[in-house]
Every structure is written in structure tokens, then in C-alpha cells.
Amino acid sequence: MTLYLDVIWFLNFCIDYVLISLTAYVLKRNASKTRILLASLLASCYVFLVIFPDLMLFSQPVSKFMFSIVIMLVAFGFNRIRFVVKNVAMFYFVSFVTGGGIFALHYFMQSDVAIMNGVISTKSSGMGDPVSWFFVVAGIPALWYFSKKRVDDITVEKMDSNSLVSVRISIGEIMIHANGLIDTGNKLSDPISKMPVMILDMNIHGAQFPEVIQSAARDVLTMGTDDQEDPLINRLRIVPYRSVGHQQFLACMKPDCIEIEKDGITTQAPKSLVGLSWTSLSSEGQFDAIVHPKMILQHVQAS
């Protein structure tokens, strides 16, 4: 088998750059491109272990771990021990996750890229066949994109799961059970009473309300006509809000009680309003209500 050191080094340099960049992205490290490049150059020097048997001592697990620490120090510097440990741990996690993508690309493309002693290598005649160079030119950016996308998905899913609560809303004889998402960006409140406003998806819960309330939720201008004698009308409030530079109005209900359950602890929310929205809140059906952050203050204090 013929080894071409330039191609081997370039492949590993690209992979190392992707891994270190992803580590910086996941941990939100403000590392300069220069430091990441230097760390990638240092990491890619590992390929020389393939052609210098005297250096095979550095292929031992302990030596590899120490080498990883040095790489992380070059990339992100030293703050404290915990900072370094966290960098190294995430570097290995990203490496393991991304390694699966490398093997998948290798077998999918059936290229002559192989793994030797933990080093990405290639074997062919001349400067490598087109498939090998396609792996370098197209495979590495694709690997970066899909790895970054998956990290974003994991982050969002974790954030969503940590922010989901069970909500029970009592409005007269109407009892609503909903899955709520705590949205820290939701600052909507009634300008008069200053009560926070949570949003309820009427596409899911609208059938529990009488037609007059459903109509008011679709168009607040229908409120106040003579044929609206339902007692729930007295609970309706109109709350103004701004959307894309335009002033709009949201029909809201004054509930008797709102209970929020999170982590097995149930607390009663402070006096709040329930906004009735016919706009779908979650395309994947993960939640059907948006909870105002002020509504969970008692829960935070209780926990």
C-alpha cells in the first residue's frame, strides 16, 4: 500500500478543523480563527506517527489524552481546570459523534479513504483518485453542516424539554389541560391590570368554548353585539400587542384558576389572562400553550 503524506495530512487537518470548530460552537467559545487554525495544525501532526515508528509511544491512550489537552489549550487557552476539562470532554464527544459521519461517508462513497492508527489516510496512485478528492472537497463541508445541524437540534430539543410544563386552566365550567412552553421572550401583559398573558392554541382547544367565544377569538370586533348573551362574554378582555410593526388586538379570557405542573411540583399561577389564538403554536405538536415567565415565579421559589 502506498501512502501519500500530503493527502493524509490535508484530510486530517480538515477533520481536526471541523472538530475543533464544532467544539467551539457547542461550548460558545470565542476562539479566534487563528487559534483554531494553530490547534488544527498541531492536531494534524499526529499523522507523522504513521511514518515514524519510533514515535508510536504517542499513540497510547494516555499520550493521546495529554495531546488532546495541549490541543484544547492552544485553541481556547487556560482559564481554570474545570474550563479545560470541559473543553476536552466536549472535544471527545464531538469527535465520537462526527466519527460516525466519517465512516458513513467512507462506506457510502466507497472511496480509498481509510483509518490507520486513528489517522485518516488514503491509498491510490498519483495524487489520489477523484473519489478521494471529492471526499475532501465535498465530504468535509457536508460533514460540518450535518454535524452542526444535529448539535442545533439536540440543543433545541433539550431546551424545549426543559421548558415544557403541564397547564390546567379553569374557566367557569370549562377545564383545559394543555402542554405549555415557558417562553422567556413572552412579555405580553394587560396594559391596565398588568396581568401576564399566556397564549392558548384554539386550533386544539377551541371546541371547548362556545361559538361566541370562538368568534371573538377570530375577530375581536364581533364582541359586544346584542346576540352575545353567554356569561363567558363578561370574562373577555382585549389586549393590544405589536406584530411586525403593526398594532393588533388579542381576545383574552379571565380564568378562575391556572395550575402549572413542572418536575412533579404543582403551583398556582398568579392572576393571569389566557390569550385565545387561532395561530398554530407548534408545527410538531410539542406544545399547545405559551406560558408567560412571570406565571412560574412561584414554582421557582417553591423549588
HUPEUR-V296444 format. One line per field, one symbol per residue. phi: phi as a letter, one per 40 degrees, with the letter a starting at -180 (. if undefined). psi: psi as a letter, one per 30 degrees, with the letter a starting at -180 (. if undefined). Layout:
phi->???
psi->???
This chain:
phi->.cbbcccdccdccccccccccccccccfccccccccccccccccccccccbbdcccdcccdccccccccccccccbgbbadcccccccccccccccccdccccccccccfcccbbbfgbcbbbacgchcdccccdccbccdcccccccccccccccccccccbcbcbbbbbgccbbbbcbbcbcccbcaccccgccbcbbccccbcccbcdcccccccaccccgccccbcccccccbbbcabbfgbcbbbcbbcccabbbbafgbbbcccdabbcbbccccbcbgcababccdccbccccccc
psi->kkkjeeeeeeeeeeeeeeeeeeeeeefhkhkleeeeeeeeeeeffffffefjffgfeffleeeeeeeeeeeeeeefakdleeeeeeeeeeeeeeeeefeeeeeeeefefhlgklkjhgkklkkalbgkleeefeeeeeeeeeeeeeeeeeeeeeeeeeeeefgklkkkkjjbfkkkkljkkjjffjgklkfefgklklkkjffegefflleeeeeeeejfffkglegigkffeffklkkklkjhgkklkkklkjlekkkkkkhgkklkllklljkjkgkkejfggflgkkkkfffgeeeeee.
